[in-house]
């Protein structure tokens, strides 16, 4: 019962900490992004007002502008960039390389949201494709994770043979995979994105982490700029990078979770030791209090015994004195018995009336 209450208490504390973490994130994002969003809205509305003031102020012009904005928004929603005047651009989101990239985003649950199927057949197929593809993707990730975990265990065994402590082994293993994976999946790919996508290095790192963690906002997507020419298999290579990068990040999260769980167990163990020591101190205090009360009762009992022992000789003297007086009186009575009683016993004659006197004395004695 006590273990269950501790588990429920730890779960409540975990959920409270998680909720507090979400609240802190919401407050920080609001402080950083709200002002920028307001400025963006103001710029859009100013551009619309300038266009209407230049062209015309008629209701028909306003309505036509709103329709244009809606069409542009719908095009951006489905991955079509409306910038430019060439409607026959060679850029497409549904060539084989781009379609392969989209399939990876579906089964890996990234879901950028920049492109999506619009036909009825495409949408239905996407449902069933994700239904069977996501479990297969999870199985593949588990196998890759086991492969990487086996290498991490081998590294841990090697460090243990070198005399490194267990806690330090876990920390060094985590740091090794963190550094190697960060270089391969987070540091080098942004350099490629800077060349092919014309992004800054900060934007490339941001895109890499958001993609590998399967968050996938869709604000940055590779190969989506219609004004740039990309290699035919550029997106396919990026999709393969995504698969291995997700496996690495999953292993990293797993190692980090194990490390945090071990830390939590050690903290709980320290708390239990402190609690046990406190209970032991309270038990000793109670035992000392009980022993002191027992000593007091023993002392009080000995005092009463001494008092009783002191009173006992007087009672014994009184009783002995009474016994002596009774014995003396009996002896005197036996000596003062008249001779006729003896003669009567010897002659068999009847006792005279004065013989009754000793019997009365004897009755009085009794």
matplotlib code that plots the C-alpha trace (Angstrom):
import matplotlib.pyplot as plt

x = [0.0, 2.8, 4.7, 1.5, 1.0, 4.6, 4.2, 1.0, 2.7, 5.7, 3.3, 1.4, 4.7, 5.8, 2.7, 2.8, 6.4, 5.5, 2.5, 4.8, 7.3, 4.5, 3.4, 7.0, 7.3, 4.0, 5.1, 8.5, 7.0, 4.4, 7.0, 9.2, 6.7, 3.6, 5.2, 6.6, 3.2, 1.5, 4.1, 3.6, -0.2, 0.3, 2.6, 0.1, -2.8, -0.7, 0.2, -3.4, -4.5, -1.8, -2.9, -6.5, -5.7, -3.5, -5.9, -9.4, -11.6, -14.6, -16.2, -15.5, -11.8, -11.8, -13.6, -11.3, -8.3, -9.7, -10.3, -6.7, -5.4, -7.5, -6.1, -2.6, -3.2, -4.7, -1.7, 0.8, -1.2, -0.7, 2.9, 2.6, 4.7, 2.7, 5.8, 6.7, 4.7, 5.7, 2.8, 4.7, 7.7, 9.5, 9.4, 6.9, 6.2, 5.1, 8.0, 9.5, 12.1, 9.6, 7.1, 9.6, 10.4, 6.7, 6.3, 9.1, 7.4, 4.2, 5.6, 8.0, 5.0, 6.9, 4.1, 5.5, 2.1, 3.5, 2.3, -0.6, -2.7, -5.7, -7.4, -9.8, -7.7, -4.6, -6.1, -7.6, -4.3, -2.5, -4.6, -3.9, -0.3, 0.3, -1.7, 0.7, 3.8, 4.1, 4.4, 7.0, 8.9, 8.9, 10.2, 13.1, 13.9, 13.9, 16.4, 18.7, 18.4, 19.4, 22.4, 23.5, 22.7, 24.9, 27.8, 27.1, 27.1, 30.4, 31.9, 30.6, 32.2, 35.5, 35.5, 34.5, 37.5, 39.7, 38.5, 36.0, 33.1, 29.5, 28.1, 31.0, 30.6, 27.0, 27.9, 30.8, 28.7, 26.0, 28.5, 30.2, 26.9, 25.8, 29.0, 29.3, 25.6, 25.5, 28.4, 27.0, 23.3, 23.2, 26.5, 27.4, 23.9, 23.2, 26.4, 24.8, 21.5, 23.4, 24.7, 21.6, 18.8, 20.6, 19.7, 21.8, 23.6, 21.2, 18.2, 19.9, 20.4, 16.9, 15.5, 17.6, 16.5, 12.8, 12.9, 14.8, 12.7, 9.6, 8.1, 7.9, 6.5, 6.8, 8.2, 11.4, 11.3, 14.1, 13.6, 10.6, 12.0, 10.7, 13.4, 16.2, 17.2, 17.9, 19.5, 17.1, 17.8, 18.4, 15.2, 15.7, 19.1, 17.6, 14.9, 17.6, 19.4, 16.1, 15.6, 19.1, 18.9, 15.6, 17.1, 20.1, 18.0, 15.7, 18.8, 20.0, 16.6, 16.7, 20.1, 19.1, 15.9, 17.9, 20.3, 17.5, 15.7, 18.9, 19.3, 15.7, 16.2, 19.3, 17.4, 14.6, 17.1, 18.7, 15.2, 14.4, 17.7, 16.9, 13.4, 14.7, 17.3, 14.6, 12.3, 15.2, 15.9, 12.2, 12.2, 15.2, 13.6, 10.4, 12.4, 14.4, 11.1, 9.6, 12.7, 12.7, 9.0, 9.7, 12.6, 10.4, 7.7, 10.3, 11.7, 8.2, 7.5, 10.7, 9.8, 6.4, 8.1, 10.4, 7.5, 5.6, 8.8, 9.1, 5.6, 5.7, 7.9, 5.5, 2.6, 4.7, 5.6, 2.0, 0.9, 3.7, 2.8, -0.8, 0.3, 2.5, -0.3, -2.7, -0.1, 0.7, -3.0, -3.5, -0.6, -1.9, -5.3, -3.9, -1.9, -5.0, -7.2, -8.7, -7.7, -11.3, -11.2, -8.3, -10.0, -13.1, -11.3, -9.5, -12.6, -15.1, -17.3, -19.4, -17.8, -19.1, -20.6, -17.5, -15.6, -17.5, -15.4, -12.3, -14.5, -15.9, -12.4, -11.4, -14.4, -13.4, -9.9, -11.3]
y = [0.0, 2.3, 1.5, 2.2, 5.6, 6.5, 5.5, 7.5, 10.5, 10.3, 10.1, 13.2, 15.0, 13.9, 15.1, 18.4, 18.9, 18.1, 20.5, 23.2, 22.6, 23.2, 26.4, 27.7, 26.9, 28.6, 31.7, 31.9, 31.4, 34.0, 36.5, 35.8, 35.4, 37.5, 40.8, 39.4, 38.0, 41.4, 43.2, 40.6, 41.2, 44.9, 44.6, 42.4, 44.8, 47.8, 46.1, 45.4, 48.9, 50.4, 48.1, 49.1, 52.8, 52.7, 50.6, 51.4, 51.8, 50.1, 47.1, 44.9, 45.6, 44.8, 41.5, 40.6, 41.2, 39.0, 36.2, 36.5, 36.3, 33.2, 31.5, 32.3, 30.9, 27.7, 27.3, 27.7, 25.2, 22.5, 23.3, 25.5, 28.6, 31.5, 33.7, 34.2, 34.4, 31.1, 28.6, 26.0, 25.8, 22.4, 22.4, 19.9, 18.3, 15.0, 13.7, 10.4, 11.9, 14.3, 11.5, 9.3, 12.1, 12.5, 8.8, 9.0, 12.0, 9.9, 6.7, 8.6, 10.8, 14.0, 15.5, 18.8, 19.9, 21.8, 19.2, 16.8, 14.7, 16.5, 13.8, 11.3, 8.4, 9.9, 10.7, 7.2, 5.6, 7.8, 6.5, 2.8, 3.5, 5.2, 2.4, -0.3, 1.9, 3.4, 0.0, -1.1, 2.1, 1.5, -2.0, -0.7, 1.9, -0.7, -2.9, 0.1, 1.1, -2.4, -2.3, 1.0, -0.1, -3.2, -0.9, 1.3, -1.8, -3.0, 0.4, 0.2, -3.2, -1.9, 1.1, -1.1, -3.4, -0.3, 0.3, 3.1, 3.3, 2.3, 5.8, 7.3, 4.6, 5.6, 9.3, 8.7, 6.4, 9.1, 11.8, 9.7, 9.0, 12.6, 14.1, 11.6, 11.9, 15.7, 16.0, 13.5, 14.5, 18.0, 19.8, 18.6, 18.5, 22.3, 23.0, 21.1, 23.0, 26.3, 25.4, 23.9, 25.8, 29.2, 29.0, 30.3, 27.8, 28.6, 27.8, 24.6, 23.4, 24.3, 22.4, 19.3, 19.0, 19.8, 17.1, 14.4, 14.9, 14.3, 17.7, 18.9, 22.4, 22.7, 26.2, 25.0, 22.1, 21.0, 21.3, 23.5, 26.7, 26.9, 29.4, 26.9, 23.8, 20.7, 17.4, 14.7, 12.5, 15.3, 14.8, 11.0, 11.4, 13.8, 11.1, 8.5, 11.0, 11.5, 7.7, 7.2, 10.5, 9.6, 6.3, 8.1, 10.6, 7.9, 6.1, 9.4, 10.0, 6.4, 6.8, 10.2, 8.6, 5.8, 8.3, 10.4, 7.3, 6.2, 9.7, 9.6, 6.2, 7.5, 10.5, 8.2, 5.9, 8.9, 10.0, 6.5, 6.4, 9.7, 8.6, 5.3, 7.1, 9.5, 6.6, 4.9, 8.0, 8.3, 4.6, 5.1, 8.2, 6.2, 3.3, 5.6, 7.3, 3.9, 2.6, 5.8, 5.3, 1.6, 2.6, 5.1, 2.4, 0.0, 2.6, 3.4, -0.3, -0.9, 2.0, 0.5, -2.9, -1.3, 0.3, -3.0, -4.8, -2.3, -2.8, -6.6, -7.3, -5.3, -7.5, -10.6, -9.5, -8.8, -12.2, -14.0, -12.2, -13.3, -16.9, -16.9, -15.5, -18.2, -21.0, -19.6, -19.5, -23.0, -24.3, -22.5, -24.0, -27.5, -27.1, -25.8, -28.7, -30.4, -33.9, -35.2, -35.3, -37.6, -39.7, -39.8, -41.0, -43.7, -44.9, -44.4, -42.3, -39.4, -36.0, -33.5, -30.3, -28.2, -30.2, -28.3, -25.3, -26.3, -27.1, -23.5, -22.3, -24.3, -23.0, -19.5, -20.3, -21.5]
z = [0.0, 0.9, -2.4, -4.4, -2.7, -3.5, -7.2, -7.5, -5.8, -8.2, -11.2, -10.0, -9.6, -13.0, -14.7, -12.8, -13.9, -17.5, -17.4, -15.9, -18.7, -21.3, -19.5, -19.5, -23.3, -24.1, -22.2, -23.9, -27.4, -26.8, -25.7, -28.7, -31.5, -30.8, -31.7, -35.0, -36.0, -35.3, -37.5, -40.3, -40.2, -40.3, -43.4, -45.2, -44.5, -45.6, -48.9, -49.5, -48.7, -51.0, -53.8, -53.4, -53.2, -56.4, -58.5, -57.4, -54.3, -55.8, -54.0, -57.1, -56.9, -53.2, -53.8, -56.6, -54.4, -51.7, -54.2, -55.3, -51.8, -51.2, -54.3, -53.3, -49.8, -51.3, -53.6, -50.8, -48.7, -51.4, -52.0, -55.1, -54.9, -56.6, -57.0, -60.6, -63.9, -65.5, -65.1, -67.0, -64.6, -64.5, -60.7, -59.4, -56.0, -57.5, -59.5, -58.4, -56.1, -54.5, -54.2, -52.4, -50.1, -49.4, -48.6, -46.1, -44.4, -44.2, -42.6, -40.3, -39.1, -39.9, -41.9, -43.0, -44.3, -47.3, -49.7, -49.4, -51.8, -53.2, -55.3, -53.7, -54.7, -53.3, -50.0, -49.5, -50.5, -48.1, -45.2, -45.9, -46.8, -43.5, -41.7, -42.7, -43.3, -39.8, -38.0, -40.6, -40.0, -36.3, -36.8, -38.9, -36.4, -33.6, -35.6, -36.3, -32.6, -31.5, -33.8, -32.4, -28.9, -29.3, -30.3, -27.3, -25.0, -26.6, -25.9, -22.3, -21.8, -23.2, -20.8, -17.9, -18.6, -18.5, -14.9, -15.6, -13.1, -14.3, -13.9, -15.9, -18.5, -19.1, -19.3, -21.7, -23.9, -24.1, -24.9, -27.6, -29.5, -28.9, -30.4, -33.3, -34.2, -33.8, -36.3, -38.9, -38.7, -37.3, -38.1, -41.7, -43.4, -42.8, -44.8, -47.8, -47.2, -47.3, -50.8, -52.4, -50.5, -50.0, -46.3, -43.4, -41.2, -38.4, -40.6, -41.7, -38.1, -37.2, -40.2, -39.4, -35.8, -36.5, -39.2, -37.3, -34.2, -36.5, -35.4, -39.0, -39.0, -42.8, -42.7, -44.1, -46.7, -49.0, -52.7, -52.5, -54.1, -57.7, -58.7, -58.0, -59.9, -57.8, -58.6, -59.6, -56.6, -54.2, -52.2, -52.2, -50.6, -48.0, -47.3, -46.6, -44.3, -42.5, -41.8, -40.3, -38.4, -36.8, -35.7, -34.2, -32.4, -31.0, -29.6, -28.1, -26.5, -25.2, -23.6, -22.1, -20.7, -19.1, -17.6, -16.2, -14.8, -13.0, -11.6, -10.4, -8.8, -6.9, -5.7, -4.5, -2.8, -1.0, 0.2, 1.4, 3.4, 5.0, 5.9, 7.3, 9.4, 10.7, 11.6, 13.4, 15.4, 16.3, 17.4, 19.6, 21.2, 21.9, 23.3, 25.7, 26.8, 27.5, 29.4, 31.6, 32.5, 33.4, 35.6, 37.4, 37.9, 39.2, 41.7, 42.9, 43.3, 45.3, 47.6, 48.3, 48.9, 51.4, 53.1, 53.2, 54.4, 57.2, 58.3, 58.1, 61.2, 63.4, 62.3, 62.8, 66.3, 67.2, 65.8, 67.7, 70.9, 70.6, 69.9, 73.0, 75.2, 73.9, 74.5, 78.0, 78.9, 77.6, 79.7, 82.8, 82.2, 81.9, 85.1, 87.1, 86.2, 89.4, 90.4, 90.4, 86.6, 86.7, 89.4, 87.4, 84.3, 86.4, 88.4, 85.6, 87.9, 86.5, 86.5, 88.9, 87.7, 88.3, 85.7, 83.0, 83.9, 81.8, 78.8, 79.0, 79.1, 76.2, 74.2, 75.1, 73.9, 70.6]

ax = plt.figure().add_subplot(projection="3d")
ax.plot(x, y, z, "-o")
ax.set_aspect("equal")
plt.show()
